[in-house]
Every structure is written in C-alpha cells, then in structure tokens.
C-alpha cells in the first residue's frame, strides 16, 4: 500500500471521517466511528501482514464488546473493565455463530488483553493493539507529544507506523 505524501491530498482507504459509518454496522459498537475506523485500519494491516481474515473479523468486530457491560457495572468503559467483561459476551456470540473453538479461544484471549501492552505475541495481537491505539489517539484528540510517544512505544508494524505518521502528520 502506498500512502500519499500529503494526507490532505487524498484520503487513504482506511481513513474514515467521524460519522462516516454505514448505518447497517453502527449497532456493532457504542462508538460507530471507532468500529469503522478500527475495521478499516485492521483490514489494511491484515492484508499487509497476511493474517487470517476470519479470525480478524471476529476479533475486531468484538474487541470492544465489553464497553456496554462496563458502563452498566462500573459507570465507565475503562480498558481494564472491557478486558474483564468482554470475553464472556463475545464467547456467547461467537459460539452461537458457529465459530471454531480454536478461533474462539484466541479471540477471547485478545479481547481480554487488548488494553495490555506488554508481552504482545502474535500478529493478530499486534494489529489489534495498533489499530485500537490509532482510533483512541484520534478520538481522544491526543496532543502531538502523546502521539509521538505512542508511535515510539506501541507501533512496530511497517503499516501501523505508516498509518500513524500519515494520520497525525508526524
């Protein structure tokens, strides 16, 4: 994938502006923009790192599934609450949809660790963390300093680094 030198010249295919979601997928998250942006970033990263798209879809559609339950139980959607509550909800859904146990196990592990940034093992885990970070940096309107710090600390894939540089012009 070749990114434009000037991000304002042409929007890359993974970039979705706020409220740029299709209404049919907005129900998948309390934050439809987060879902759409994450989904598009993930598909870009997945293509370039040759991950299993079946597993990717299960992971990335469900990674924030614990938000609603966290809001009900704790009054906030802190990442650790998402990690605690998300796997149970996702497990029920993935089983009802007929996903294989091996995929379900990995998806639940990743949902239960997607806000844990140490010991990241596997391309799928790396892609999830990088894609989620891109969305969170964007939606939280983080400072250039915070973006640069995250770039150095979190981003390891070539695609993730390119996307981060382009999105935030660093």
C-alpha positions in Angstrom: 0.0 0.0 0.0 1.4 3.4 -0.9 0.2 6.2 1.2 0.0 9.8 -0.2 2.9 12.1 0.8 0.4 14.7 1.8 -2.5 13.2 3.8 -4.8 16.1 2.9 -4.3 15.4 -0.8 -6.2 12.1 -0.9 -7.8 10.2 2.0 -6.2 6.7 2.3 -8.7 3.8 2.0 -8.6 3.0 5.7 -9.4 6.6 6.8 -13.0 7.1 7.8 -14.2 10.5 9.0 -16.4 10.9 12.0 -19.9 9.6 11.4 -18.7 8.0 8.1 -20.1 4.7 9.0 -22.7 2.8 7.1 -25.9 2.7 9.3 -26.1 -1.1 8.9 -22.9 -1.6 11.0 -23.4 1.2 13.5 -25.1 -1.2 16.0 -21.8 -3.2 16.4 -20.4 -0.7 18.8 -21.4 2.1 21.2 -18.8 4.1 19.2 -19.6 3.5 15.5 -16.8 5.7 14.3 -14.4 3.7 16.4 -15.7 0.5 14.8 -15.5 1.8 11.3 -12.0 3.3 11.7 -10.7 0.2 13.5 -12.3 -2.1 11.0 -10.7 -0.3 8.0 -7.3 0.0 9.7 -7.4 -3.6 10.6 -8.2 -4.8 7.1 -5.3 -2.7 5.8 -2.9 -4.1 8.4 -4.2 -7.6 8.0 -3.7 -7.7 4.2 -0.2 -6.5 4.6 0.7 -9.0 7.4 -1.1 -12.0 5.9 -3.3 -12.7 9.0 -6.4 -14.9 8.8 -9.3 -12.6 8.0 -11.9 -14.9 9.5 -10.2 -14.6 12.9 -9.6 -10.9 12.3 -13.3 -10.1 11.7 -14.2 -12.0 14.9 -11.5 -10.1 16.9 -12.0 -6.6 15.6 -15.8 -6.6 15.5 -15.9 -7.8 19.1 -12.8 -6.2 20.8 -14.9 -3.5 22.5 -17.9 -5.7 23.2 -17.3 -5.2 27.0 -18.0 -1.4 26.8 -21.7 -1.6 27.4 -21.4 -4.0 30.3 -18.6 -2.0 31.8 -20.8 1.2 31.7 -23.6 -0.7 33.4 -21.5 -2.4 36.1 -18.8 0.3 36.7 -20.2 3.5 35.2 -17.2 3.8 32.9 -15.6 2.0 30.0 -12.1 1.8 31.3 -9.9 -0.6 29.2 -9.4 -3.0 32.1 -13.1 -3.3 32.6 -13.5 -4.1 28.9 -10.9 -6.8 29.2 -12.7 -8.2 32.2 -16.2 -8.2 30.8 -15.7 -8.5 27.0 -14.7 -12.2 26.6 -17.8 -13.6 28.2 -20.1 -11.6 25.9 -18.0 -12.3 22.8 -17.8 -16.0 23.7 -21.6 -16.4 23.7 -22.0 -14.6 20.4 -19.1 -16.4 18.6 -20.4 -19.8 19.8 -23.9 -19.0 18.6 -22.5 -18.0 15.2 -20.6 -21.3 14.9 -17.0 -20.2 15.1 -14.5 -22.9 15.7 -13.3 -23.4 19.3 -9.7 -22.6 18.4 -10.7 -19.3 16.9 -13.0 -18.5 19.8 -10.2 -19.2 22.3 -7.8 -16.8 20.6 -10.4 -14.1 20.1 -11.4 -14.2 23.7 -7.8 -14.1 24.8 -7.2 -11.0 22.6 -10.4 -9.3 23.8 -9.3 -10.0 27.3 -5.9 -8.4 26.7 -6.4 -5.6 24.1 -5.5 -2.9 26.6 -2.5 -4.8 27.9 0.6 -3.5 26.1 3.3 -5.8 27.4 4.2 -9.2 26.1 2.4 -8.7 22.8 2.7 -12.0 21.0 1.3 -12.7 17.5 0.5 -10.6 14.5 -3.2 -10.6 15.4 -2.5 -9.1 18.9 0.0 -6.6 17.4 -2.6 -5.5 14.8 -5.4 -5.2 17.4 -3.3 -3.0 19.7 -2.0 -0.8 16.9 -5.4 -0.3 15.3 -7.1 0.4 18.6 -4.4 2.9 19.5 -4.9 4.7 16.2 -8.6 5.0 16.9 -8.1 6.1 20.5 -5.4 8.7 19.6 -7.8 10.1 17.0 -11.0 10.1 19.1 -9.3 11.4 22.2 -7.7 14.2 20.1 -4.4 13.5 21.7 -1.6 16.0 21.6 1.3 15.7 19.1 3.6 14.7 22.0 1.2 11.9 23.1 1.0 10.6 19.5 4.8 10.6 19.2 5.2 8.8 22.5 2.7 6.2 21.4 4.4 5.9 18.0 7.7 5.1 19.6 6.3 2.8 22.3 3.5 0.9 20.6 3.8 0.9 16.8 6.0 -1.9 15.4 4.5 -3.0 12.1 5.5 -1.1 9.0 1.9 -0.5 8.1 0.9 0.7 11.6 3.8 3.2 11.6 2.9 4.5 8.1 -0.7 4.9 9.0 0.2 6.7 12.3 2.6 9.0 10.6 0.0 9.8 7.9 -3.0 10.3 10.2 -1.2 12.6 12.6 1.4 14.1 10.2 4.4 13.2 12.4 
